[in-house]
Amino acid sequence: MKDIGTSKEFLKSEEVKWETVGEGVQRQILGYDDKILLAKVKFEVGSIGPMHEHHHSQVTYVVSGKFELTIGDETKILKGGDSFYIPPHKMHGAICKEKGILIDVFSPIREDFFQST
């Protein structure tokens, strides 16, 4: 595993670049060390977070918008103020129904988010 290091202790959103990670999907990485990572993800209407799985535990807070979220065999509509937990190796994905923002927390760090750096 590549040594990614640690983020700054204070990160101002306006100073952190947005990375395009899919059609209509952008991400800011807002803090991390080797055990945890926080990211803000912006979705446009109709954008898709394709079904996938990873070895990380994930907790996500829906800041705004509306999302059709599938975890395993279950699908629910979540809106601003809701949250969800995804256990390691559980298939999951999302479709944005109303433009919105998610806050993702992963443990351990998502090394794959730093592949291009």
N, CA, C and O atoms as a DFTB+ gen file, in Angstrom:
468 C
 N C O
     1  1       0.837      -1.193       0.000
     2  2       0.000       0.000       0.000
     3  2       0.876       1.248       0.000
     4  3       1.871       1.320       0.721
     5  1       0.497       2.221      -0.811
     6  2       1.188       3.496      -0.903
     7  2       0.982       4.285       0.390
     8  3      -0.126       4.314       0.925
     9  1       2.043       4.926       0.899
    10  2       1.907       5.768       2.088
    11  2       1.306       7.106       1.660
    12  3       1.948       7.904       0.977
    13  1       0.072       7.330       2.073
    14  2      -0.654       8.524       1.657
    15  2      -0.433       9.669       2.632
    16  3      -0.612      10.836       2.282
    17  1      -0.050       9.337       3.839
    18  2       0.180      10.364       4.841
    19  2      -1.090      10.755       5.560
    20  3      -2.008       9.951       5.727
    21  1      -1.125      11.999       5.980
    22  2      -2.234      12.528       6.766
    23  2      -2.623      13.886       6.205
    24  3      -1.773      14.644       5.737
    25  1      -3.909      14.186       6.257
    26  2      -4.358      15.498       5.780
    27  2      -3.941      16.583       6.760
    28  3      -3.470      16.304       7.863
    29  1      -4.127      17.828       6.331
    30  2      -3.958      18.950       7.245
    31  2      -4.973      18.798       8.366
    32  3      -5.965      18.086       8.211
    33  1      -4.740      19.449       9.476
    34  2      -5.689      19.398      10.592
    35  2      -6.905      20.278      10.345
    36  3      -8.003      19.937      10.786
    37  1      -6.742      21.384       9.662
    38  2      -7.860      22.273       9.349
    39  2      -7.977      22.352       7.833
    40  3      -7.007      22.661       7.142
    41  1      -9.174      22.069       7.319
    42  2      -9.402      22.135       5.876
    43  2     -10.629      22.995       5.624
    44  3     -11.707      22.720       6.150
    45  1     -10.465      24.029       4.826
    46  2     -11.585      24.897       4.454
    47  2     -12.101      24.428       3.110
    48  3     -11.337      24.289       2.154
    49  1     -13.399      24.185       3.040
    50  2     -14.018      23.635       1.843
    51  2     -13.650      24.414       0.582
    52  3     -13.377      23.816      -0.459
    53  1     -13.641      25.753       0.672
    54  2     -13.342      26.555      -0.521
    55  2     -11.892      26.415      -0.977
    56  3     -11.557      26.835      -2.085
    57  1     -11.030      25.837      -0.149
    58  2      -9.619      25.660      -0.510
    59  2      -9.303      24.243      -0.999
    60  3      -8.180      23.969      -1.422
    61  1     -10.285      23.346      -0.942
    62  2     -10.061      21.954      -1.350
    63  2     -10.648      21.756      -2.739
    64  3     -11.817      22.061      -2.974
    65  1      -9.835      21.246      -3.662
    66  2     -10.307      21.076      -5.042
    67  2     -11.352      19.976      -5.135
    68  3     -11.327      19.001      -4.383
    69  1     -12.273      20.156      -6.077
    70  2     -13.269      19.143      -6.403
    71  2     -12.683      18.252      -7.486
    72  3     -12.046      18.740      -8.419
    73  1     -12.893      16.962      -7.366
    74  2     -12.437      15.991      -8.354
    75  2     -13.668      15.370      -9.010
    76  3     -14.575      14.917      -8.312
    77  1     -13.711      15.343     -10.329
    78  2     -14.807      14.690     -11.029
    79  2     -14.574      13.184     -10.986
    80  3     -13.528      12.698     -11.415
    81  1     -15.560      12.447     -10.463
    82  2     -15.396      10.993     -10.293
    83  2     -16.432      10.193     -11.073
    84  3     -16.454       8.964     -10.998
    85  1     -17.274      10.872     -11.808
    86  2     -18.294      10.236     -12.632
    87  2     -19.108      11.327     -13.302
    88  3     -18.938      12.508     -13.002
    89  1     -19.989      10.935     -14.205
    90  2     -20.814      11.928     -14.886
    91  2     -21.768      12.569     -13.883
    92  3     -22.647      11.902     -13.338
    93  1     -21.588      13.872     -13.644
    94  2     -22.434      14.595     -12.701
    95  2     -22.101      14.330     -11.247
    96  3     -22.909      14.623     -10.365
    97  1     -20.903      13.770     -10.976
    98  2     -20.494      13.442      -9.602
    99  2     -19.106      14.027      -9.344
   100  3     -18.160      13.771     -10.090
   101  1     -19.004      14.823      -8.264
   102  2     -17.726      15.400      -7.859
   103  2     -17.469      15.126      -6.390
   104  3     -18.400      15.002      -5.594
   105  1     -16.172      15.032      -6.035
   106  2     -15.798      14.688      -4.661
   107  2     -14.705      15.620      -4.158
   108  3     -13.803      16.013      -4.897
   109  1     -14.815      15.965      -2.863
   110  2     -13.759      16.651      -2.118
   111  2     -13.322      15.725      -0.994
   112  3     -14.162      15.185      -0.274
   113  1     -12.029      15.536      -0.835
   114  2     -11.511      14.779       0.307
   115  2     -11.188      15.793       1.395
   116  3     -10.359      16.683       1.206
   117  1     -11.864      15.645       2.553
   118  2     -11.827      16.687       3.578
   119  2     -11.160      16.273       4.880
   120  3     -11.354      16.937       5.899
   121  1     -10.398      15.219       4.880
   122  2      -9.653      14.841       6.075
   123  2      -9.407      13.351       6.103
   124  3     -10.294      12.562       5.778
   125  1      -8.185      12.958       6.497
   126  2      -7.858      11.528       6.507
   127  2      -6.555      11.257       7.235
   128  3      -5.701      12.130       7.388
   129  1      -6.437      10.024       7.673
   130  2      -5.166       9.407       8.035
   131  2      -5.272       7.968       7.551
   132  3      -6.139       7.670       6.729
   133  1      -4.434       7.080       8.024
   134  2      -4.481       5.707       7.500
   135  2      -5.674       4.903       8.019
   136  3      -5.923       3.800       7.535
   137  1      -6.417       5.439       8.999
   138  2      -7.531       4.699       9.600
   139  2      -8.913       5.191       9.180
   140  3      -9.893       4.457       9.311
   141  1      -9.007       6.428       8.674
   142  2     -10.319       7.011       8.408
   143  2     -10.207       8.074       7.315
   144  3      -9.159       8.693       7.130
   145  1     -11.319       8.269       6.594
   146  2     -11.360       9.292       5.539
   147  2     -12.755       9.894       5.492
   148  3     -13.753       9.180       5.595
   149  1     -12.818      11.227       5.335
   150  2     -14.077      11.948       5.184
   151  2     -14.087      12.599       3.808
   152  3     -13.117      13.241       3.403
   153  1     -15.204      12.423       3.090
   154  2     -15.331      13.029       1.769
   155  2     -16.720      13.631       1.596
   156  3     -17.706      13.116       2.122
   157  1     -16.778      14.736       0.845
   158  2     -18.049      15.347       0.466
   159  2     -18.252      15.042      -1.015
   160  3     -17.347      15.243      -1.825
   161  1     -19.451      14.553      -1.366
   162  2     -19.722      14.156      -2.747
   163  2     -20.970      14.887      -3.238
   164  3     -22.027      14.833      -2.609
   165  1     -20.826      15.572      -4.377
   166  2     -21.911      16.339      -5.001
   167  2     -22.474      15.543      -6.166
   168  3     -21.719      15.047      -7.002
   169  1     -23.796      15.415      -6.228
   170  2     -24.481      14.691      -7.295
   171  2     -25.460      15.613      -8.017
   172  3     -26.186      16.377      -7.381
   173  1     -25.475      15.538      -9.337
   174  2     -26.492      16.185     -10.150
   175  2     -27.649      15.196     -10.333
   176  3     -27.455      13.989     -10.185
   177  1     -28.834      15.689     -10.650
   178  2     -30.000      14.829     -10.874
   179  2     -29.675      13.795     -11.953
   180  3     -29.142      14.133     -13.010
   181  1     -30.003      12.537     -11.673
   182  2     -29.775      11.456     -12.619
   183  2     -28.401      10.825     -12.529
   184  3     -28.161       9.783     -13.140
   185  1     -27.488      11.437     -11.776
   186  2     -26.150      10.861     -11.617
   187  2     -26.234       9.546     -10.870
   188  3     -27.113       9.337     -10.033
   189  1     -25.297       8.660     -11.192
   190  2     -25.322       7.311     -10.620
   191  2     -24.013       7.021      -9.909
   192  3     -22.928       7.269     -10.436
   193  1     -24.138       6.494      -8.710
   194  2     -23.020       5.860      -8.015
   195  2     -23.196       4.373      -8.283
   196  3     -23.997       3.729      -7.607
   197  1     -22.468       3.797      -9.257
   198  2     -22.718       2.420      -9.688
   199  2     -22.582       1.402      -8.553
   200  3     -21.858       1.631      -7.585
   201  1     -23.278       0.292      -8.685
   202  2     -23.179      -0.793      -7.706
   203  2     -21.720      -1.249      -7.598
   204  3     -21.055      -1.484      -8.608
   205  1     -21.240      -1.368      -6.374
   206  2     -19.863      -1.798      -6.118
   207  2     -19.756      -2.268      -4.673
   208  3     -20.700      -2.134      -3.893
   209  1     -18.612      -2.813      -4.329
   210  2     -18.330      -3.192      -2.944
   211  2     -16.867      -2.916      -2.660
   212  3     -16.053      -2.811      -3.578
   213  1     -16.536      -2.798      -1.373
   214  2     -15.155      -2.574      -0.953
   215  2     -14.989      -3.098       0.466
   216  3     -15.971      -3.356       1.162
   217  1     -13.743      -3.253       0.886
   218  2     -13.474      -3.821       2.218
   219  2     -13.617      -2.811       3.360
   220  3     -13.420      -3.156       4.525
   221  1     -13.954      -1.587       3.030
   222  2     -14.084      -0.533       4.034
   223  2     -15.485      -0.523       4.648
   224  3     -16.464      -0.855       3.980
   225  1     -15.573      -0.142       5.918
   226  2     -16.863       0.222       6.514
   227  2     -17.161       1.638       6.039
   228  3     -16.254       2.459       5.906
   229  1     -18.444       1.922       5.782
   230  2     -18.832       3.245       5.298
   231  2     -20.072       3.719       6.034
   232  3     -21.037       2.975       6.204
   233  1     -20.028       4.968       6.465
   234  2     -21.202       5.642       7.014
   235  2     -21.374       6.915       6.204
   236  3     -20.409       7.639       5.961
   237  1     -22.615       7.189       5.783
   238  2     -22.870       8.358       4.944
   239  2     -24.040       9.156       5.508
   240  3     -25.057       8.600       5.923
   241  1     -23.866      10.468       5.510
   242  2     -24.910      11.403       5.911
   243  2     -25.392      12.132       4.660
   244  3     -24.586      12.650       3.887
   245  1     -26.708      12.170       4.465
   246  2     -27.295      12.874       3.330
   247  2     -27.512      14.329       3.763
   248  3     -28.400      14.623       4.564
   249  1     -26.695      15.224       3.226
   250  2     -26.803      16.643       3.568
   251  2     -28.026      17.250       2.896
   252  3     -28.808      17.966       3.522
   253  1     -28.177      16.949       1.602
   254  2     -29.285      17.518       0.836
   255  2     -29.598      16.613      -0.348
   256  3     -28.829      15.706      -0.670
   257  1     -30.724      16.864      -0.987
   258  2     -31.124      16.099      -2.159
   259  2     -31.954      14.886      -1.801
   260  3     -32.404      14.717      -0.668
   261  1     -32.143      14.036      -2.817
   262  2     -32.886      12.792      -2.636
   263  2     -32.175      11.717      -3.446
   264  3     -31.818      11.930      -4.604
   265  1     -31.973      10.548      -2.816
   266  2     -31.214       9.469      -3.423
   267  2     -31.963       8.150      -3.299
   268  3     -32.528       7.838      -2.251
   269  1     -31.959       7.382      -4.381
   270  2     -32.446       6.006      -4.352
   271  2     -31.221       5.145      -4.070
   272  3     -30.347       4.988      -4.922
   273  1     -31.172       4.600      -2.881
   274  2     -29.987       3.887      -2.424
   275  2     -30.275       2.405      -2.304
   276  3     -31.285       1.999      -1.729
   277  1     -29.380       1.606      -2.850
   278  2     -29.482       0.154      -2.726
   279  2     -28.292      -0.361      -1.928
   280  3     -27.139      -0.061      -2.237
   281  1     -28.598      -1.144      -0.892
   282  2     -27.575      -1.842      -0.112
   283  2     -27.986      -3.305      -0.095
   284  3     -29.032      -3.662       0.448
   285  1     -27.152      -4.148      -0.696
   286  2     -27.525      -5.557      -0.828
   287  2     -28.755      -5.678      -1.700
   288  3     -28.768      -5.182      -2.826
   289  1     -29.806      -6.341      -1.187
   290  2     -31.052      -6.542      -1.939
   291  2     -32.138      -5.542      -1.580
   292  3     -33.276      -5.677      -2.029
   293  1     -31.799      -4.533      -0.768
   294  2     -32.810      -3.582      -0.297
   295  2     -32.574      -2.196      -0.887
   296  3     -31.440      -1.719      -0.934
   297  1     -33.650      -1.552      -1.336
   298  2     -33.574      -0.207      -1.917
   299  2     -34.524       0.713      -1.159
   300  3     -35.670       0.355      -0.885
   301  1     -34.030       1.906      -0.823
   302  2     -34.836       2.906      -0.122
   303  2     -34.543       4.281      -0.703
   304  3     -33.485       4.505      -1.291
   305  1     -35.486       5.197      -0.533
   306  2     -35.292       6.598      -0.887
   307  2     -34.853       7.333       0.377
   308  3     -35.525       7.268       1.407
   309  1     -33.716       8.036       0.292
   310  2     -33.201       8.815       1.420
   311  2     -33.094      10.270       0.999
   312  3     -32.812      10.576      -0.159
   313  1     -33.325      11.175       1.965
   314  2     -33.282      12.613       1.695
   315  2     -32.432      13.300       2.762
   316  3     -31.953      12.666       3.701
   317  1     -32.256      14.610       2.594
   318  2     -31.467      15.389       3.538
   319  2     -31.836      15.088       4.981
   320  3     -33.013      15.086       5.342
   321  1     -30.823      14.835       5.805
   322  2     -31.021      14.501       7.217
   323  2     -30.958      13.018       7.499
   324  3     -30.796      12.618       8.652
   325  1     -31.083      12.180       6.463
   326  2     -30.996      10.729       6.635
   327  2     -29.530      10.282       6.585
   328  3     -28.647      11.047       6.199
   329  1     -29.298       9.053       6.976
   330  2     -27.954       8.486       6.887
   331  2     -28.057       6.987       6.648
   332  3     -29.129       6.395       6.771
   333  1     -26.922       6.383       6.304
   334  2     -26.888       4.935       6.098
   335  2     -25.510       4.390       6.416
   336  3     -24.510       5.107       6.381
   337  1     -25.483       3.093       6.728
   338  2     -24.254       2.353       7.029
   339  2     -24.110       1.220       6.029
   340  3     -25.077       0.519       5.730
   341  1     -22.909       1.044       5.515
   342  2     -22.623      -0.048       4.585
   343  2     -21.494      -0.884       5.173
   344  3     -20.376      -0.393       5.331
   345  1     -21.780      -2.156       5.500
   346  2     -20.722      -3.018       6.027
   347  2     -19.706      -3.374       4.938
   348  3     -20.007      -3.259       3.750
   349  1     -18.521      -3.800       5.333
   350  2     -17.524      -4.221       4.353
   351  2     -18.074      -5.306       3.422
   352  3     -18.828      -6.183       3.844
   353  1     -17.682      -5.226       2.154
   354  2     -17.997      -6.212       1.112
   355  2     -19.481      -6.327       0.784
   356  3     -19.890      -7.328       0.196
   357  1     -20.298      -5.347       1.138
   358  2     -21.722      -5.355       0.803
   359  2     -21.915      -4.524      -0.467
   360  3     -21.489      -3.371      -0.533
   361  1     -22.560      -5.121      -1.474
   362  2     -22.823      -4.393      -2.718
   363  2     -23.755      -3.215      -2.423
   364  3     -24.710      -3.337      -1.655
   365  1     -23.459      -2.072      -3.050
   366  2     -24.292      -0.887      -2.852
   367  2     -24.111       0.096      -4.016
   368  3     -23.114       0.056      -4.738
   369  1     -25.094       0.967      -4.174
   370  2     -25.052       1.984      -5.209
   371  2     -26.177       2.978      -5.007
   372  3     -27.076       2.756      -4.197
   373  1     -26.123       4.085      -5.752
   374  2     -27.120       5.143      -5.573
   375  2     -27.458       5.793      -6.905
   376  3     -26.640       5.844      -7.823
   377  1     -28.692       6.291      -6.981
   378  2     -29.144       7.107      -8.105
   379  2     -29.669       8.407      -7.511
   380  3     -30.519       8.393      -6.621
   381  1     -29.160       9.525      -8.005
   382  2     -29.582      10.827      -7.493
   383  2     -30.911      11.226      -8.126
   384  3     -31.007      11.359      -9.346
   385  1     -31.929      11.417      -7.301
   386  2     -33.267      11.814      -7.757
   387  2     -33.468      13.324      -7.689
   388  3     -34.209      13.885      -8.496
   389  1     -32.818      13.986      -6.737
   390  2     -32.810      15.447      -6.617
   391  2     -31.387      15.851      -6.266
   392  3     -30.787      15.286      -5.352
   393  1     -30.845      16.824      -6.985
   394  2     -29.481      17.303      -6.775
   395  2     -29.154      17.352      -5.285
   396  3     -29.938      17.874      -4.492
   397  1     -27.990      16.806      -4.903
   398  2     -27.681      16.775      -3.487
   399  2     -26.227      16.519      -3.152
   400  3     -25.373      16.367      -4.025
   401  1     -25.980      16.478      -1.857
   402  2     -24.634      16.295      -1.318
   403  2     -24.664      15.197      -0.264
   404  3     -25.564      15.142       0.574
   405  1     -23.658      14.323      -0.322
   406  2     -23.452      13.277       0.676
   407  2     -22.123      13.530       1.387
   408  3     -21.173      14.032       0.786
   409  1     -22.066      13.179       2.663
   410  2     -20.817      13.164       3.415
   411  2     -20.511      11.704       3.720
   412  3     -21.252      11.045       4.449
   413  1     -19.406      11.200       3.155
   414  2     -18.988       9.800       3.331
   415  2     -17.845       9.711       4.326
   416  3     -16.919      10.522       4.296
   417  1     -17.913       8.723       5.209
   418  2     -16.815       8.400       6.113
   419  2     -16.448       6.940       5.874
   420  3     -17.310       6.063       5.909
   421  1     -15.173       6.687       5.633
   422  2     -14.681       5.333       5.377
   423  2     -13.618       4.968       6.398
   424  3     -12.812       5.803       6.807
   425  1     -13.631       3.709       6.798
   426  2     -12.570       3.174       7.643
   427  2     -12.238       1.767       7.157
   428  3     -13.140       0.937       7.036
   429  1     -10.977       1.479       6.877
   430  2      -9.839       2.402       6.861
   431  2      -9.910       3.340       5.657
   432  3     -10.887       3.335       4.907
   433  1      -8.874       4.132       5.487
   434  2      -8.813       5.089       4.382
   435  2      -9.039       4.395       3.044
   436  3      -8.653       3.239       2.871
   437  1      -9.662       5.091       2.100
   438  2      -9.845       4.587       0.729
   439  2      -8.588       4.926      -0.073
   440  3      -8.480       6.010      -0.647
   441  1      -7.646       3.994      -0.104
   442  2      -6.387       4.219      -0.837
   443  2      -6.654       4.507      -2.303
   444  3      -5.927       5.282      -2.925
   445  1      -7.700       3.886      -2.867
   446  2      -7.996       4.064      -4.284
   447  2      -8.382       5.510      -4.625
   448  3      -8.306       5.893      -5.793
   449  1      -8.785       6.304      -3.664
   450  2      -9.110       7.707      -3.923
   451  2      -7.858       8.519      -4.246
   452  3      -7.963       9.639      -4.746
   453  1      -6.681       7.973      -3.970
   454  2      -5.426       8.695      -4.150
   455  2      -4.576       8.125      -5.289
   456  3      -3.405       8.483      -5.414
   457  1      -5.132       7.261      -6.105
   458  2      -4.361       6.615      -7.169
   459  2      -3.787       7.590      -8.169
   460  3      -2.706       7.355      -8.709
   461  1      -4.485       8.680      -8.428
   462  2      -4.002       9.635      -9.427
   463  2      -3.039      10.666      -8.852
   464  3      -2.506      11.498      -9.587
   465  1      -2.812      10.617      -7.533
   466  2      -1.918      11.623      -6.932
   467  2      -0.513      11.110      -6.786
   468  3       0.360      11.830      -6.299
